[in-house]
Amino acid sequence: MLKHLKTFWQAVRRLSGDDAYERYLEHYAHCHTHEDPHECEGPLSRAEFFKQWQDQKWNGIKRCC
C-alpha cells in the first residue's frame, strides 16, 4: 500500500511541476559534464531556476485588455 501511495504522490508532483527542480538537477548531473571548467558554472540555485522558469512561462503573453 505504501508503495502505491508513493507512486501516486510522485505522479502528482510531476503533473503539478513540483518536482521540476529535482528533475533539472538530475538532467544537469547526467548531461552537463565538467570537462571544460569554463563551459558551465554549475547548476542554478532553486530560486534562480524558478525565476527563469516563470520568466519563460510568462514572457510574451499578450492580453487584449
C-alpha positions as CSV (number, residue, x, y, z in Angstrom):
1,M,0.0,0.0,0.0
2,L,2.8,2.4,0.9
3,K,4.5,1.8,-2.5
4,H,1.3,2.7,-4.3
5,L,0.8,5.8,-2.3
6,K,4.4,6.9,-3.0
7,T,4.0,6.2,-6.7
8,F,0.8,8.2,-6.7
9,W,2.4,11.1,-4.9
10,Q,5.3,11.2,-7.4
11,A,2.8,11.3,-10.2
12,V,1.0,14.3,-8.6
13,R,4.3,16.1,-8.1
14,R,5.3,15.5,-11.7
15,L,1.9,16.7,-13.1
16,S,2.0,19.8,-10.9
17,G,5.6,20.7,-11.7
18,D,6.6,20.4,-8.0
19,D,9.5,18.2,-8.8
20,A,10.8,20.3,-11.7
21,Y,13.9,21.4,-9.8
22,E,14.8,17.8,-8.8
23,R,14.4,16.7,-12.4
24,Y,16.6,19.7,-13.5
25,L,19.3,18.6,-11.2
26,E,19.2,15.0,-12.4
27,H,19.4,16.3,-16.0
28,Y,22.3,18.6,-15.2
29,A,24.2,15.8,-13.5
30,H,23.6,13.5,-16.4
31,C,24.1,15.8,-19.4
32,H,26.5,18.6,-18.2
33,T,29.9,17.1,-17.5
34,H,32.5,19.5,-16.4
35,E,35.2,18.5,-18.8
36,D,35.8,22.2,-19.6
37,P,35.6,24.3,-16.5
38,H,34.8,27.4,-18.5
39,E,31.9,25.8,-20.2
40,C,29.4,25.7,-17.3
41,E,29.3,27.5,-13.9
42,G,27.2,24.8,-12.2
43,P,23.5,24.2,-11.8
44,L,21.2,27.1,-11.0
45,S,20.0,27.6,-7.4
46,R,16.4,26.7,-6.7
47,A,15.4,30.4,-6.7
48,E,17.3,31.1,-9.9
49,F,15.7,28.0,-11.6
50,F,12.1,29.0,-10.6
51,K,12.7,32.7,-11.6
52,Q,13.9,31.5,-15.1
53,W,11.0,29.1,-15.3
54,Q,8.5,31.8,-14.5
55,D,10.1,34.2,-17.0
56,Q,10.0,31.6,-19.8
57,K,6.4,30.7,-19.0
58,W,5.0,34.2,-18.9
59,N,7.3,36.0,-21.4
60,G,5.5,37.2,-24.4
61,I,2.0,36.8,-23.0
62,K,-0.2,39.4,-24.8
63,R,-3.6,40.2,-23.4
64,C,-6.4,42.0,-25.1
65,C,-7.3,44.1,-22.1
